[in-house]
């Protein structure tokens, strides 16, 4: 992702999907987090001043062992760098309650100021995220359920934006392929946008 003012780099979610066991998911998430943090520290030393968005599968936090692995990765960064990291929690349980989201969120609170949620595409009420001080919510236009779900994509982006702003959450839009969707996201002042439409133009959203 590229943030409007400060610049953002993001790793993808595909390698981190929950497939077999919580332990397996936690190990893969731990590995990607450690690699991302290592590279981020190197980039900052080289003069990069943008933020980093890192994906985290919620299932990696589903038991004590998984949580310990993820917290160990968090500890790789000192406070000065953590404040520039945004954690994107994805693959949330389809039946999400305050208590369950609270358990997922607690490990983040001691380390990061900002975290965002990638909810199910059909979710229309984001009150839970507001109540737990999430910075924003992510609409991933690249996932299969979005591509095959029917309906006008502009309308879906508009409804997502309306639901998020109603709860005073910032909007993150991922997987943007079309210029008209990019223009719409900019019109709605999305906090960050990424996708094939941007190509290699890393300054596109800084204008």
C-alpha positions as CSV (number, residue, x, y, z in Angstrom):
1,X,0.0,0.0,0.0
2,X,1.0,3.6,-0.5
3,X,-0.3,6.1,2.0
4,X,-1.4,9.5,0.9
5,X,1.3,11.5,2.7
6,X,3.8,9.3,4.5
7,X,4.3,6.2,2.3
8,X,3.4,2.7,3.2
9,X,4.8,-0.7,2.3
10,X,2.8,-3.9,2.7
11,X,3.4,-7.7,2.4
12,X,0.7,-9.9,0.9
13,X,-1.7,-12.2,2.8
14,X,-1.7,-15.2,0.5
15,X,1.1,-17.1,2.2
16,X,-0.4,-16.6,5.7
17,X,-3.9,-18.2,5.2
18,X,-5.0,-20.6,7.9
19,X,-5.0,-24.1,6.4
20,X,-4.1,-26.9,8.7
21,X,-3.3,-26.1,12.4
22,X,-3.0,-23.1,14.5
23,X,0.7,-24.0,15.1
24,X,1.4,-24.1,11.4
25,X,-0.4,-20.8,10.8
26,X,1.5,-19.1,13.7
27,X,4.9,-20.4,12.4
28,X,4.2,-18.9,8.9
29,X,3.0,-15.6,10.3
30,X,5.9,-15.4,12.7
31,X,8.4,-16.0,9.8
32,X,6.8,-13.3,7.6
33,X,6.6,-10.8,10.5
34,X,10.3,-11.3,11.4
35,X,11.4,-10.9,7.7
36,X,9.3,-7.8,7.3
37,X,10.6,-6.2,10.5
38,X,14.2,-7.0,9.6
39,X,13.8,-5.4,6.1
40,X,11.9,-2.5,7.6
41,X,14.7,-1.8,10.1
42,X,17.2,-1.9,7.2
43,X,15.1,0.4,5.1
44,X,14.8,2.9,7.9
45,X,18.5,3.0,8.4
46,X,18.8,3.6,4.7
47,X,16.6,6.7,4.9
48,X,13.1,5.3,4.2
49,X,10.5,7.2,6.3
50,X,7.3,5.6,5.3
51,X,5.1,3.3,7.4
52,X,4.9,-0.4,7.1
53,X,1.6,-2.4,7.0
54,X,2.1,-6.0,8.0
55,X,-0.6,-8.7,7.7
56,X,-1.4,-11.0,10.6
57,X,-3.8,-13.9,10.4
58,X,-6.1,-13.9,13.5
59,X,-5.8,-17.7,13.8
60,X,-2.1,-17.3,14.6
61,X,-3.3,-15.8,18.0
62,X,-5.9,-18.6,18.7
63,X,-3.8,-20.3,21.4
64,X,-1.1,-19.5,23.9
65,X,1.7,-21.1,21.8
66,X,0.7,-19.2,18.7
67,X,0.4,-15.9,20.6
68,X,3.9,-16.4,22.1
69,X,5.4,-16.8,18.6
70,X,3.7,-13.6,17.4
71,X,4.6,-11.6,20.4
72,X,8.2,-12.8,20.0
73,X,8.2,-11.3,16.5
74,X,6.7,-8.1,17.8
75,X,9.6,-7.7,20.2
76,X,12.0,-7.5,17.3
77,X,11.1,-3.8,16.9
78,X,11.8,-1.1,19.4
79,X,9.1,1.4,20.3
80,X,10.5,4.0,17.9
81,X,9.8,1.8,14.9
82,X,6.6,0.2,16.2
83,X,4.8,3.5,16.1
84,X,5.2,3.5,12.4
85,X,3.9,0.0,11.9
86,X,0.2,-0.8,11.2
87,X,-0.9,-4.4,11.8
88,X,-3.6,-5.7,9.4
89,X,-5.6,-8.5,11.1
90,X,-7.2,-10.7,8.5
91,X,-9.1,-14.0,8.2
92,X,-11.2,-13.1,11.2
93,X,-13.8,-15.6,12.4
94,X,-17.0,-15.4,10.5
95,X,-19.0,-15.2,13.8
96,X,-17.3,-12.3,15.5
97,X,-18.2,-11.2,19.0
98,X,-16.8,-8.4,21.3
99,X,-15.1,-11.0,23.5
100,X,-13.5,-12.9,20.6
101,X,-12.2,-9.7,18.9
102,X,-10.9,-8.5,22.2
103,X,-8.9,-11.7,22.6
104,X,-7.4,-11.2,19.1
105,X,-6.6,-7.6,19.8
106,X,-5.1,-7.7,23.3
107,X,-1.7,-9.0,22.1
108,X,-1.4,-6.0,19.8
109,X,-2.1,-3.3,22.4
110,X,1.2,-3.5,24.2
111,X,3.2,-3.0,21.0
112,X,1.4,-1.0,18.4
113,X,-0.6,2.3,18.3
114,X,-2.3,1.4,15.0
115,X,-4.0,-1.8,13.8
116,X,-6.7,-2.4,11.2
117,X,-9.1,-5.2,10.3
118,X,-9.9,-7.0,7.1
119,X,-13.5,-8.0,7.8
120,X,-15.6,-10.5,5.8
121,X,-16.8,-8.8,2.5
122,X,-20.5,-9.1,3.6
123,X,-20.0,-7.5,6.9
124,X,-21.9,-4.1,7.1
125,X,-21.6,-3.1,10.8
126,X,-18.1,-2.2,12.0
127,X,-19.1,-1.1,15.5
128,X,-16.9,-3.9,17.0
129,X,-13.8,-2.4,15.5
130,X,-14.6,1.1,16.7
131,X,-15.2,-0.1,20.2
132,X,-11.7,-1.7,20.3
133,X,-10.0,1.4,18.8
134,X,-9.1,0.0,15.4
135,X,-7.7,2.6,13.1
136,X,-9.7,1.4,10.1
137,X,-11.0,-1.4,7.9
138,X,-9.7,-3.0,4.7
139,X,-11.7,-3.8,1.6
140,X,-9.8,-6.3,-0.5
141,X,-11.1,-6.2,-4.0
142,X,-8.8,-8.9,-5.1
143,X,-10.3,-11.8,-3.2
144,X,-12.4,-14.4,-5.0
145,X,-15.6,-13.6,-3.1
146,X,-15.4,-10.0,-4.2
147,X,-14.6,-10.8,-7.8
148,X,-17.4,-13.4,-8.1
149,X,-20.0,-11.8,-5.8
150,X,-21.9,-9.9,-8.4
151,X,-23.1,-6.3,-8.2
152,X,-21.4,-3.1,-9.2
153,X,-17.9,-2.7,-7.8
154,X,-18.3,1.1,-7.4
155,X,-21.5,0.5,-5.4
156,X,-19.7,-2.0,-3.2
157,X,-16.8,0.4,-2.6
158,X,-19.3,3.2,-1.8
159,X,-21.2,1.0,0.7
160,X,-18.0,0.0,2.4
161,X,-16.9,3.6,2.7
162,X,-20.2,4.6,4.1
163,X,-20.2,1.9,6.7
164,X,-16.6,2.7,7.7
165,X,-17.0,6.4,7.9
166,X,-20.2,6.0,9.9
167,X,-18.0,4.4,12.6
168,X,-15.2,7.0,12.1
169,X,-12.9,4.3,10.7
170,X,-10.3,5.0,8.0
171,X,-10.7,3.2,4.7
172,X,-8.0,1.0,3.2
173,X,-8.7,-0.4,-0.2
174,X,-6.6,-3.3,-1.6
175,X,-6.5,-5.1,-4.9
176,X,-7.6,-2.1,-7.1
177,X,-7.3,-3.0,-10.8
178,X,-9.3,-0.3,-12.5
179,X,-8.6,3.3,-12.9
180,X,-12.2,4.3,-12.1
181,X,-12.1,2.5,-8.8
182,X,-8.8,4.2,-8.0
183,X,-10.3,7.6,-8.8
184,X,-13.3,6.7,-6.6
185,X,-11.1,5.6,-3.7
186,X,-9.2,8.9,-4.0
187,X,-12.4,10.9,-4.0
188,X,-13.4,9.1,-0.8
189,X,-10.0,10.0,0.7
190,X,-9.0,6.4,1.4
191,X,-6.1,6.3,3.9
192,X,-4.2,3.8,1.7
193,X,-4.7,2.1,-1.6
194,X,-2.9,-0.7,-3.4
195,X,-3.3,-2.9,-6.4
196,X,-2.2,-3.6,-10.0
197,X,-3.6,-0.3,-11.2
198,X,-0.8,1.5,-9.5
199,X,1.9,-0.6,-11.3
200,X,5.4,0.6,-10.2
201,X,4.3,4.2,-9.6
202,X,5.2,4.5,-5.9
203,X,4.3,8.2,-5.9
204,X,0.8,7.9,-7.4
205,X,-1.0,8.5,-4.1
206,X,1.3,11.2,-2.9
207,X,-0.2,13.8,-5.3
